[in-house]
């Protein structure tokens, strides 16, 4: 379990993520810790969206992002980033004042408007919006792809697969790119993230493979943010709002595999 002290800063004097009565209905988070990614300013800012970067680097000051500075001594920055990703409301208490909250991976650049995703998600009435995997619809097929690509050890992957089988996850139960999602900051979505982290912490590494199982166990219906086969991780980009960048090479002390772009190969959430 990671804990962190934090403080808020903002690059714009007339805007602050500390406000008690935020007027913007939506918030989009990104997380960058350690030397895993470099923060880039959004190329386009929607007036109804707050853009918040959670980071451990006070000197990182990309124009266009408000910042939450976390202080943590975790040995594994990639695992720390997963914790932050799955506990967004813990690090920005005003999260619950928004109609919807989104997350975008630090290596996915914002090149266009995202407000349409929020509007469509809100109209759906569902608790969470996810991006279906453009190539596969099955966690077991993705597990096989991870093993074939050597992006994680057989033992790590087989441990997760054994859990999925023990809990009777069927074939073709869904698969998602977890580099972009939107949720309502309410009980059902927050329970989803708590359970996702619990399984990730216990089983390790393969957070993407666990998502279909958590959705099924909670009987949680999701809203598809993009139609198959559109991907936010395509190389070259096939959506005007996103541009995928490779992560920096993984650090020696990290136990997690580096994500790979979606060019028909495995995408690890």
C-alpha positions as CSV (number, residue, x, y, z in Angstrom):
1,X,0.0,0.0,0.0
2,X,1.3,3.4,-0.9
3,X,0.7,6.5,1.1
4,X,1.6,10.0,0.1
5,X,1.5,13.6,1.4
6,X,0.5,16.0,-1.3
7,X,0.0,19.7,-2.0
8,X,-1.6,21.5,-4.9
9,X,0.0,23.9,-7.3
10,X,-1.4,25.5,-10.4
11,X,0.4,27.1,-13.4
12,X,-2.5,29.6,-13.8
13,X,-3.0,32.2,-11.0
14,X,-6.7,32.5,-11.7
15,X,-7.4,28.8,-11.6
16,X,-6.8,26.3,-8.7
17,X,-7.7,22.7,-8.2
18,X,-8.2,23.6,-4.5
19,X,-11.4,25.5,-5.2
20,X,-14.4,24.4,-3.0
21,X,-17.0,25.1,-5.7
22,X,-15.4,24.0,-9.0
23,X,-17.6,25.2,-11.9
24,X,-16.2,22.9,-14.5
25,X,-18.2,19.7,-14.8
26,X,-15.3,17.4,-15.9
27,X,-11.8,16.7,-14.9
28,X,-9.1,14.8,-16.8
29,X,-6.1,13.3,-14.8
30,X,-2.8,12.1,-15.9
31,X,-0.1,10.5,-13.7
32,X,3.7,10.8,-14.2
33,X,6.1,9.7,-11.4
34,X,9.8,8.8,-11.5
35,X,11.4,9.0,-15.0
36,X,8.9,6.9,-16.8
37,X,7.4,9.6,-19.0
38,X,7.8,13.3,-19.8
39,X,4.8,15.6,-19.3
40,X,3.6,17.4,-22.4
41,X,1.1,20.2,-22.4
42,X,-2.3,19.5,-24.0
43,X,-2.4,20.8,-27.5
44,X,-6.1,21.6,-27.0
45,X,-7.9,22.6,-23.8
46,X,-11.7,22.3,-23.4
47,X,-13.2,25.1,-21.4
48,X,-15.4,22.7,-19.4
49,X,-12.5,20.3,-18.4
50,X,-10.0,20.7,-15.6
51,X,-6.6,19.2,-16.6
52,X,-4.7,17.8,-13.6
53,X,-1.3,16.1,-13.5
54,X,-0.4,14.0,-10.5
55,X,3.4,13.9,-10.3
56,X,6.3,13.6,-7.9
57,X,8.4,16.2,-9.8
58,X,7.8,19.7,-8.6
59,X,9.9,21.2,-11.3
60,X,7.7,19.6,-14.0
61,X,5.5,22.6,-15.1
62,X,3.9,22.0,-18.4
63,X,1.6,24.8,-19.4
64,X,-2.0,23.8,-19.3
65,X,-1.9,21.3,-16.4
66,X,-2.7,21.9,-12.8
67,X,-0.6,19.8,-10.6
68,X,-0.9,17.6,-7.6
69,X,2.5,17.0,-6.1
70,X,2.9,13.7,-4.3
71,X,5.7,12.8,-1.9
72,X,6.5,9.2,-1.8
73,X,9.5,6.9,-1.3
74,X,8.2,3.9,-3.2
75,X,11.0,1.9,-4.8
76,X,9.0,1.1,-7.9
77,X,7.6,4.2,-9.6
78,X,5.6,2.2,-12.1
79,X,3.7,0.3,-9.4
80,X,3.3,3.7,-7.6
81,X,1.8,5.1,-10.8
82,X,-0.7,2.2,-10.9
83,X,-1.7,3.0,-7.3
84,X,-2.3,6.7,-8.1
85,X,-4.2,5.7,-11.3
86,X,-6.6,3.5,-9.2
87,X,-7.0,6.0,-6.3
88,X,-7.5,9.3,-8.1
89,X,-10.1,10.6,-5.6
90,X,-7.7,10.0,-2.7
91,X,-5.2,12.4,-4.1
92,X,-7.6,15.1,-5.2
93,X,-10.5,15.3,-2.7
94,X,-12.6,17.6,-4.9
95,X,-12.9,14.7,-7.4
96,X,-16.4,14.0,-6.1
97,X,-17.6,17.5,-7.1
98,X,-17.2,16.7,-10.8
99,X,-19.9,15.1,-13.0
100,X,-17.3,12.8,-14.5
101,X,-13.6,12.2,-14.1
102,X,-11.3,10.9,-16.8
103,X,-7.8,9.4,-16.8
104,X,-5.2,9.4,-19.6
105,X,-1.8,7.7,-19.6
106,X,1.2,10.0,-19.4
107,X,2.5,8.7,-22.7
108,X,-0.7,9.5,-24.6
109,X,-0.5,13.2,-25.8
110,X,-3.7,15.2,-26.1
111,X,-3.9,16.6,-29.6
112,X,-7.6,17.5,-29.7
113,X,-10.8,17.9,-27.8
114,X,-12.0,15.3,-25.3
115,X,-15.2,16.9,-24.1
116,X,-17.3,14.9,-26.5
117,X,-16.2,11.7,-24.7
118,X,-17.5,13.2,-21.5
119,X,-20.8,14.3,-23.0
120,X,-21.5,10.9,-24.5
121,X,-20.5,9.1,-21.4
122,X,-22.8,11.2,-19.2
123,X,-25.7,10.6,-21.6
124,X,-25.1,6.8,-21.3
125,X,-26.0,6.8,-17.6
126,X,-23.3,4.1,-17.0
127,X,-20.8,4.3,-14.1
128,X,-17.7,3.8,-16.2
129,X,-16.5,4.3,-19.7
130,X,-13.8,2.1,-21.2
131,X,-12.0,1.7,-24.6
132,X,-12.5,-1.8,-26.0
133,X,-9.3,-3.5,-27.2
134,X,-9.0,-3.0,-31.0
135,X,-7.7,-6.5,-31.7
136,X,-8.9,-8.9,-29.0
137,X,-12.0,-9.4,-26.8
138,X,-10.6,-12.1,-24.5
139,X,-8.3,-11.9,-21.5
140,X,-7.0,-15.4,-22.2
141,X,-6.0,-14.4,-25.7
142,X,-4.2,-11.3,-24.4
143,X,-2.4,-13.4,-21.8
144,X,-1.1,-15.7,-24.6
145,X,0.0,-12.6,-26.5
146,X,1.9,-11.3,-23.5
147,X,3.7,-14.6,-23.1
148,X,4.6,-14.8,-26.8
149,X,5.9,-11.2,-26.8
150,X,7.9,-11.8,-23.7
151,X,6.6,-8.6,-22.1
152,X,6.2,-10.4,-18.7
153,X,7.3,-13.7,-17.2
154,X,5.3,-16.8,-17.8
155,X,4.9,-17.2,-14.0
156,X,3.3,-13.7,-13.6
157,X,0.9,-14.2,-16.5
158,X,-0.1,-17.8,-15.5
159,X,-0.8,-16.6,-11.9
160,X,-3.4,-14.2,-13.2
161,X,-4.8,-16.7,-15.7
162,X,-5.2,-19.2,-12.8
163,X,-7.2,-16.6,-10.9
164,X,-9.4,-15.8,-13.9
165,X,-10.1,-19.5,-14.4
166,X,-10.8,-20.1,-10.7
167,X,-13.4,-17.3,-10.8
168,X,-14.9,-18.7,-14.0
169,X,-14.2,-15.8,-16.3
170,X,-15.5,-17.0,-19.7
171,X,-13.7,-16.7,-23.0
172,X,-14.5,-13.4,-24.9
173,X,-15.6,-11.6,-21.8
174,X,-14.1,-8.4,-22.9
175,X,-10.7,-6.7,-23.0
176,X,-9.9,-3.0,-22.6
177,X,-7.2,-0.5,-23.1
178,X,-6.8,1.1,-19.7
179,X,-4.8,4.1,-20.8
180,X,-8.0,6.1,-21.2
181,X,-11.1,5.8,-19.2
182,X,-13.9,7.9,-17.7
183,X,-16.0,7.3,-14.6
184,X,-18.6,8.9,-12.4
185,X,-17.1,9.6,-8.9
186,X,-19.8,7.6,-7.2
187,X,-19.9,4.4,-5.2
188,X,-20.0,1.7,-7.9
189,X,-17.0,3.1,-9.9
190,X,-15.0,3.7,-6.7
191,X,-15.6,0.2,-5.6
192,X,-14.4,-1.0,-9.1
193,X,-11.1,0.8,-8.6
194,X,-10.7,-0.5,-5.1
195,X,-11.2,-4.1,-6.2
196,X,-9.0,-3.6,-9.3
197,X,-6.2,-2.4,-7.0
198,X,-6.7,-5.3,-4.5
199,X,-6.4,-7.9,-7.2
200,X,-3.4,-6.1,-8.8
201,X,-1.6,-5.8,-5.5
202,X,-2.2,-9.5,-4.8
203,X,-1.5,-10.9,-8.2
204,X,0.9,-8.3,-9.6
205,X,1.7,-6.7,-13.0
206,X,-1.1,-7.7,-15.3
207,X,-3.7,-5.0,-14.4
208,X,-5.3,-5.1,-17.8
209,X,-6.2,-8.8,-17.6
210,X,-8.0,-8.2,-14.3
211,X,-10.5,-5.6,-15.5
212,X,-13.0,-8.0,-17.3
213,X,-13.1,-10.2,-14.1
214,X,-13.8,-7.2,-11.8
215,X,-16.5,-5.9,-14.1
216,X,-18.2,-9.4,-14.2
217,X,-17.9,-9.9,-10.4
218,X,-19.5,-6.5,-9.8
219,X,-22.1,-6.9,-12.6
220,X,-20.9,-3.5,-13.8
221,X,-22.0,-2.3,-17.2
222,X,-19.6,-0.1,-19.0
223,X,-19.9,2.5,-21.8
224,X,-17.6,2.0,-24.9
225,X,-15.8,5.2,-25.4
226,X,-14.5,4.3,-28.9
227,X,-15.8,1.8,-31.5
228,X,-13.6,-1.2,-32.3
229,X,-11.0,-1.0,-33.8
230,X,-10.2,2.6,-33.0
231,X,-7.4,2.9,-30.4
232,X,-5.9,5.7,-28.4
233,X,-2.6,3.8,-28.7
234,X,-2.4,3.4,-32.4
235,X,0.9,4.1,-34.2
236,X,0.5,6.2,-36.2
237,X,-2.4,7.9,-34.5
238,X,-5.9,7.2,-36.0
239,X,-7.9,9.5,-33.7
240,X,-7.5,13.3,-33.8
241,X,-7.6,13.7,-30.0
242,X,-4.7,11.3,-29.1
243,X,-1.1,10.6,-30.1
244,X,0.8,7.7,-28.6
245,X,4.4,8.0,-27.4
246,X,6.7,5.2,-26.2
247,X,7.5,5.1,-22.5
248,X,11.1,5.6,-21.5
249,X,13.0,2.3,-21.2
250,X,12.0,0.5,-18.0
251,X,14.1,1.0,-15.0
252,X,16.1,-1.9,-13.5
253,X,14.2,-1.8,-10.2
254,X,10.8,-2.0,-11.8
255,X,8.9,-5.3,-11.8
256,X,6.5,-4.2,-14.5
257,X,6.8,-4.5,-18.3
258,X,6.8,-1.5,-20.5
259,X,3.6,-0.9,-22.5
260,X,3.8,-1.5,-26.2
261,X,1.9,0.4,-28.9
262,X,-1.1,-1.0,-30.6
263,X,0.2,-1.9,-34.0
264,X,-1.5,-5.3,-34.0
265,X,0.6,-6.6,-31.1
266,X,-0.1,-6.8,-27.4
267,X,-1.2,-3.6,-25.5
268,X,-0.7,-3.8,-21.8
269,X,-3.0,-1.5,-19.9
